[in-house]
Amino acid sequence: MSQQSPGPQQIPVVVLAGFLGSGKTTLLNHLLHRSGGTRVGAIVNDFGAIEIDAMAVAGALGDSTVSLGNGCLCCAVDASELDVYLERLAGPSTGIDVIVIEASGLAEPQELVRMLLASEHPGIVYGGLVEVVDAAEFDGTRAKHPEIDRHLALADLVVVNKLDRAADGGRVLGLVRELADRAAVVPATYGRIDPEFLFDCRPSEERIGQLSFDDLHEHTGDGDGDDHHGHDGPHAHLHTAYDSLSFVSEQPLDPRRLMGFLDSRSEGLYRIKGYVDFGPHDAANRYAVHAVGPFLRFYPEPWADVDADTRLTQLVLIGSGIDSDALAKDLEGCKSDAPHAADEHGMWGVLRYVQDPDGQDPDEQEPDDLPA
């Protein structure tokens, strides 16, 4: 994959939700310690639950963390209030690569997603809703909070945590997969998932002159209290695997066929990222694509002069339990049979997912279209 970033330079904002005790804070701390050279900004409800000393040493306290001790973020009056918090994190001077909103255990994730999609901040993009489930207490939580079924149906990624403590983890995992609709469902213990599910991790070496969470972790150990459970230190196995597929094509893709593929993408396919060459349909631009769960957006950007003879489609697909061979075959079928001819209406489906110049999202991504 090319390391060149899409033109808009938008920072993904991930919503981390789940009922009290599900392991959200443990997962967030894990992401902070396993982020590579990536700098993670956090908006949290209860700052006391985060390792304050660790964050201060890492240089993240203040300019990259917003403490909301007075209540749930979802209780804010409107999206403009969220923009105030995002502005503090998404400014170029902070150097932040991804923002994670850790919701209160009683927050309504649908409202958080609506607020993000309604945000007018040009520097951020919705990065998905991650719902954390306590496998050991799932039946009891569901009986007490039946709305969890709705939360799971809305999620883009579900982390079934504490599987080591569940007497019948396989049954819980299967039930969650039924309730989670098309979301990728990832099993985990101690909140350990691969950060690549949520964001691209930079090599630690890219951070020069700034102490990162990786530096802190290297000197102090995990810091999350899990090592006594039999893990082998900083490079322990993450207890969860994900599937990924890299697709490269020298032949342009047909926009209608690609949209057909994206509209019917398989269950568990959580992320799609990369660049698409639509050939004569738009010879001046390549299209950066960002998909997380059902959310989809394209960013047209001019081809560089050096790309004139090497125009490629380069995609990476990430998910849980996906059929890589079938996906590769489907993408092969998206190649254009007439790479030098263009249907004048062929790009309409793609352009529906291109952000308007005034910053408004396509109609299909309006908050009112989210599941009730």
C-alpha positions as CSV (number, residue, x, y, z in Angstrom):
1,M,0.0,0.0,0.0
2,S,1.1,3.5,-0.7
3,Q,2.0,5.5,2.4
4,Q,0.6,8.7,0.9
5,S,-2.5,9.9,2.9
6,P,-5.8,11.0,1.4
7,G,-6.0,14.7,0.6
8,P,-8.4,15.7,3.3
9,Q,-6.1,14.4,6.1
10,Q,-9.1,13.6,8.2
11,I,-8.6,11.9,11.6
12,P,-10.8,8.9,12.3
13,V,-12.9,9.1,15.4
14,V,-13.8,5.8,17.0
15,V,-16.6,5.4,19.5
16,L,-15.9,2.8,22.2
17,A,-19.1,1.7,23.9
18,G,-20.3,-1.0,26.2
19,F,-22.1,-1.4,29.5
20,L,-20.4,-0.9,32.9
21,G,-17.7,-3.5,33.6
22,S,-17.4,-4.8,30.0
23,G,-13.8,-3.8,29.7
24,K,-13.8,-0.5,27.7
25,T,-11.1,1.1,29.8
26,T,-8.9,-2.0,29.7
27,L,-9.3,-2.1,25.9
28,L,-8.4,1.6,25.6
29,N,-5.3,1.2,27.7
30,H,-4.3,-1.7,25.5
31,L,-4.7,0.4,22.4
32,L,-2.6,3.2,23.9
33,H,0.2,0.7,24.7
34,R,0.1,-1.2,21.4
35,S,-0.4,1.7,19.0
36,G,3.0,1.6,17.4
37,G,4.1,5.1,16.6
38,T,0.5,6.2,16.3
39,R,-0.7,8.9,18.7
40,V,-4.1,8.3,20.1
41,G,-6.3,11.1,21.5
42,A,-9.0,10.1,24.0
43,I,-12.3,11.7,25.0
44,V,-13.3,9.9,28.2
45,N,-16.2,10.2,30.7
46,D,-14.2,9.3,33.8
47,F,-10.6,10.4,33.6
48,G,-9.9,8.7,36.9
49,A,-10.3,5.3,35.2
50,I,-7.4,6.0,32.9
51,E,-3.8,5.6,34.0
52,I,-3.2,9.3,34.7
53,D,0.5,9.0,35.5
54,A,1.2,7.0,32.4
55,M,-0.7,9.5,30.2
56,A,1.2,12.4,31.8
57,V,4.6,10.7,31.1
58,A,3.6,10.0,27.5
59,G,2.9,13.7,26.9
60,A,-0.8,13.0,26.3
61,L,-2.3,14.7,29.3
62,G,-3.9,18.1,28.5
63,D,-3.6,18.5,24.8
64,S,-4.7,15.0,23.8
65,T,-7.3,14.1,26.4
66,V,-10.6,15.7,27.2
67,S,-12.1,14.8,30.6
68,L,-15.8,14.9,30.9
69,G,-16.4,14.3,34.5
70,N,-19.9,16.0,34.6
71,G,-21.8,13.4,32.7
72,C,-22.1,11.4,29.5
73,L,-20.8,12.9,26.3
74,C,-24.1,11.8,24.6
75,C,-25.9,14.3,26.9
76,A,-24.3,17.3,25.2
77,V,-26.9,19.7,23.7
78,D,-25.9,19.3,20.1
79,A,-23.0,18.3,17.8
80,S,-21.4,21.7,18.0
81,E,-20.4,20.9,21.6
82,L,-18.7,17.7,20.4
83,D,-16.8,19.8,17.9
84,V,-15.3,21.9,20.7
85,Y,-13.8,18.8,22.2
86,L,-12.7,17.5,18.8
87,E,-11.1,20.8,17.9
88,R,-8.7,20.4,20.9
89,L,-7.6,17.0,19.6
90,A,-7.7,17.4,15.8
91,G,-5.6,20.4,15.4
92,P,-2.3,19.9,13.4
93,S,-0.2,20.9,16.4
94,T,-1.3,17.9,18.4
95,G,0.0,15.4,16.0
96,I,-2.8,13.0,16.8
97,D,-3.6,10.2,14.3
98,V,-6.8,8.8,15.8
99,I,-9.3,9.8,18.4
100,V,-11.2,7.4,20.6
101,I,-14.3,8.4,22.5
102,E,-14.8,6.1,25.5
103,A,-18.5,6.4,26.2
104,S,-20.0,6.1,29.7
105,G,-21.3,2.6,30.5
106,L,-24.8,4.0,30.3
107,A,-24.4,6.1,27.2
108,E,-26.6,5.7,24.2
109,P,-24.1,4.9,21.3
110,Q,-26.6,5.7,18.6
111,E,-26.6,9.4,19.8
112,L,-22.8,9.5,19.8
113,V,-22.7,8.2,16.2
114,R,-25.4,10.7,15.1
115,M,-23.4,13.6,16.6
116,L,-20.2,12.5,14.9
117,L,-21.9,12.2,11.5
118,A,-23.5,15.6,12.0
119,S,-20.2,17.2,13.0
120,E,-19.1,20.1,10.8
121,H,-15.4,19.7,11.8
122,P,-13.5,19.2,8.5
123,G,-10.6,17.5,10.2
124,I,-12.3,14.3,11.4
125,V,-14.1,11.3,9.9
126,Y,-16.3,8.7,11.6
127,G,-14.1,5.7,12.4
128,G,-16.7,3.2,13.6
129,L,-18.7,2.1,16.6
130,V,-17.0,-0.6,18.8
131,E,-19.2,-2.3,21.3
132,V,-17.5,-4.2,24.1
133,V,-19.4,-7.1,25.6
134,D,-18.6,-9.0,28.8
135,A,-19.0,-12.6,27.8
136,A,-19.1,-13.8,31.5
137,E,-22.0,-11.5,32.3
138,F,-23.7,-11.3,29.0
139,D,-26.9,-13.1,29.9
140,G,-27.4,-11.0,33.1
141,T,-26.5,-7.8,31.3
142,R,-29.0,-8.5,28.5
143,A,-31.8,-9.3,31.1
144,K,-31.1,-6.0,32.9
145,H,-30.4,-3.9,29.8
146,P,-32.4,-5.4,26.8
147,E,-31.3,-2.4,24.8
148,I,-28.0,-4.2,24.3
149,D,-29.6,-6.0,21.3
150,R,-30.1,-2.6,19.6
151,H,-26.6,-1.5,20.4
152,L,-25.1,-4.7,18.9
153,A,-27.2,-4.2,15.8
154,L,-25.8,-0.7,15.4
155,A,-22.1,-1.7,16.0
156,D,-19.5,-1.9,13.3
157,L,-17.2,-4.1,15.4
158,V,-18.1,-6.1,18.5
159,V,-15.4,-7.2,21.0
160,V,-16.6,-10.2,23.0
161,N,-14.4,-9.7,26.0
162,K,-13.6,-11.9,29.1
163,L,-14.1,-15.1,27.2
164,D,-11.7,-16.8,29.6
165,R,-14.2,-16.2,32.4
166,A,-17.3,-17.4,30.6
167,A,-18.6,-20.9,31.3
168,D,-20.0,-21.2,27.8
169,G,-18.1,-18.7,25.8
170,G,-18.9,-20.5,22.5
171,R,-22.6,-20.1,23.0
172,V,-22.2,-16.4,23.9
173,L,-20.0,-15.8,20.9
174,G,-22.6,-17.4,18.6
175,L,-25.5,-15.4,20.1
176,V,-23.6,-12.1,19.8
177,R,-22.9,-12.9,16.1
178,E,-26.6,-13.4,15.5
179,L,-27.5,-10.1,17.2
180,A,-24.7,-8.1,15.7
181,D,-26.1,-8.2,12.1
182,R,-23.2,-7.5,9.7
183,A,-20.6,-6.4,12.2
184,A,-17.3,-8.1,12.7
185,V,-17.3,-10.0,16.0
186,V,-13.9,-10.5,17.6
187,P,-13.2,-12.7,20.7
188,A,-10.9,-11.3,23.3
189,T,-9.5,-11.6,26.8
190,Y,-8.3,-8.6,28.8
191,G,-9.4,-6.3,26.0
192,R,-6.6,-7.4,23.8
193,I,-7.4,-6.8,20.1
194,D,-5.1,-5.9,17.3
195,P,-5.1,-2.1,17.0
196,E,-5.1,-2.5,13.2
197,F,-8.8,-3.3,13.5
198,L,-9.3,0.4,14.3
199,F,-6.4,2.4,12.9
200,D,-3.2,2.2,11.0
201,C,-0.2,1.8,13.3
202,R,2.9,3.7,12.6
203,P,6.3,2.2,13.3
204,S,7.6,3.5,16.6
205,E,10.7,4.8,14.9
206,E,8.7,7.5,13.2
207,R,8.3,9.3,16.6
208,I,11.5,11.3,17.0
209,G,12.0,13.6,19.9
210,Q,8.7,12.7,21.7
211,L,8.1,10.0,24.3
212,S,5.4,7.7,23.1
213,F,3.2,5.2,24.9
214,D,5.5,2.6,23.4
215,D,8.5,4.1,25.1
216,L,6.6,4.1,28.4
217,H,5.4,0.6,27.9
218,E,8.9,-0.7,27.1
219,H,10.3,0.6,30.4
220,T,7.4,-0.1,32.7
221,G,5.7,-3.2,31.3
222,D,2.1,-3.6,30.4
223,G,0.8,-1.3,33.0
224,D,-2.7,-2.9,32.7
225,G,-2.2,-5.6,35.4
226,D,-2.6,-8.5,33.1
227,D,0.8,-10.1,33.1
228,H,0.1,-12.2,36.1
229,H,-2.5,-14.0,34.1
230,G,0.1,-15.8,32.1
231,H,1.0,-13.3,29.4
232,D,4.6,-13.0,28.3
233,G,5.1,-9.3,28.4
234,P,4.9,-6.5,25.8
235,H,4.8,-8.8,22.8
236,A,2.3,-11.4,24.1
237,H,-0.2,-12.9,21.7
238,L,-3.3,-10.8,21.3
239,H,-5.7,-13.7,21.7
240,T,-7.5,-12.7,18.6
241,A,-6.8,-13.1,14.9
242,Y,-8.2,-11.0,12.0
243,D,-8.2,-11.8,8.3
244,S,-6.8,-9.3,5.8
245,L,-6.7,-9.2,2.0
246,S,-4.5,-7.0,-0.2
247,F,-5.8,-6.4,-3.7
248,V,-3.8,-4.6,-6.5
249,S,-5.0,-4.1,-10.0
250,E,-3.2,-2.4,-12.9
251,Q,-6.6,-2.4,-14.8
252,P,-9.1,0.2,-13.8
253,L,-12.2,-0.8,-11.9
254,D,-15.7,-0.4,-13.2
255,P,-17.5,2.0,-10.8
256,R,-20.9,0.2,-11.1
257,R,-19.4,-3.2,-10.3
258,L,-17.4,-1.8,-7.4
259,M,-20.4,-0.2,-5.9
260,G,-22.3,-3.5,-6.3
261,F,-19.4,-5.2,-4.4
262,L,-19.5,-2.6,-1.6
263,D,-23.2,-2.6,-1.2
264,S,-23.2,-6.4,-0.7
265,R,-20.0,-6.7,1.3
266,S,-19.8,-9.8,3.4
267,E,-20.6,-10.2,7.1
268,G,-17.6,-9.5,9.2
269,L,-15.8,-7.3,6.7
270,Y,-15.0,-4.4,9.0
271,R,-12.6,-2.1,7.2
272,I,-11.8,-1.3,3.6
273,K,-9.1,1.3,2.8
274,G,-6.9,2.3,-0.1
275,Y,-7.1,3.9,-3.5
276,V,-9.2,3.1,-6.6
277,D,-8.4,3.9,-10.3
278,F,-11.7,4.3,-12.2
279,G,-9.8,4.9,-15.5
280,P,-11.6,7.0,-18.1
281,H,-14.6,7.5,-15.7
282,D,-12.3,10.1,-14.0
283,A,-8.9,10.1,-15.6
284,A,-7.7,13.1,-13.5
285,N,-8.3,11.6,-10.1
286,R,-7.8,8.5,-8.0
287,Y,-10.3,7.9,-5.3
288,A,-9.2,7.2,-1.7
289,V,-11.8,4.9,-0.1
290,H,-12.6,4.7,3.6
291,A,-15.2,2.1,4.7
292,V,-15.9,1.0,8.3
293,G,-18.8,-1.3,8.8
294,P,-21.7,0.0,6.7
295,F,-20.1,3.5,6.6
296,L,-18.5,4.5,3.3
297,R,-16.8,7.5,1.9
298,F,-14.7,8.3,-1.2
299,Y,-12.2,11.1,-1.6
300,P,-11.1,12.1,-5.1
301,E,-7.6,13.5,-5.3
302,P,-5.4,14.3,-8.3
303,W,-3.0,11.8,-9.7
304,A,0.6,12.8,-9.1
305,D,2.7,13.1,-12.2
306,V,4.8,10.2,-11.1
307,D,1.7,8.0,-11.2
308,A,1.1,8.6,-14.9
309,D,2.5,5.2,-16.0
310,T,1.8,3.3,-12.8
311,R,-1.8,4.0,-12.0
312,L,-3.0,1.2,-9.7
313,T,-6.0,0.3,-7.6
314,Q,-4.6,-0.7,-4.1
315,L,-7.0,-1.9,-1.5
316,V,-6.7,-3.6,1.9
317,L,-9.7,-5.4,3.4
318,I,-9.8,-6.3,7.1
319,G,-12.4,-8.4,8.9
320,S,-13.1,-11.4,11.1
321,G,-14.1,-14.7,9.5
322,I,-14.1,-13.3,6.0
323,D,-13.6,-15.5,2.9
324,S,-10.5,-13.9,1.4
325,D,-10.5,-16.1,-1.7
326,A,-14.2,-15.2,-2.5
327,L,-13.5,-11.5,-1.8
328,A,-10.5,-11.5,-4.1
329,K,-12.6,-13.2,-6.9
330,D,-15.4,-10.6,-6.4
331,L,-12.9,-7.8,-6.7
332,E,-11.4,-9.3,-9.8
333,G,-14.9,-9.2,-11.3
334,C,-14.9,-5.4,-10.7
335,K,-12.2,-4.8,-13.3
336,S,-13.5,-3.0,-16.3
337,D,-14.0,-4.9,-19.5
338,A,-13.6,-1.7,-21.5
339,P,-10.8,0.1,-19.7
340,H,-10.6,2.9,-22.3
341,A,-14.4,3.6,-22.5
342,A,-16.6,5.3,-19.9
343,D,-20.4,5.2,-19.2
344,E,-21.3,8.8,-18.6
345,H,-23.6,7.8,-15.7
346,G,-21.3,5.1,-14.3
347,M,-19.8,7.3,-11.5
348,W,-23.1,8.3,-10.0
349,G,-23.1,5.6,-7.4
350,V,-19.6,6.6,-6.3
351,L,-20.3,10.3,-6.2
352,R,-23.1,9.7,-3.7
353,Y,-20.4,8.9,-1.2
354,V,-18.1,11.8,-1.9
355,Q,-18.3,14.6,0.6
356,D,-19.7,17.9,-0.8
357,P,-17.3,20.8,-1.0
358,D,-19.3,22.6,1.7
359,G,-18.6,19.8,4.1
360,Q,-22.0,18.2,4.1
361,D,-22.2,14.4,3.9
362,P,-24.1,12.5,1.3
363,D,-27.7,11.9,1.9
364,E,-27.1,8.2,2.6
365,Q,-24.9,9.1,5.6
366,E,-27.3,11.5,7.3
367,P,-27.8,10.7,11.0
368,D,-31.5,10.2,10.5
369,D,-30.8,7.2,8.3
370,L,-29.2,5.3,11.2
371,P,-31.1,2.3,12.6
372,A,-33.7,3.2,15.2
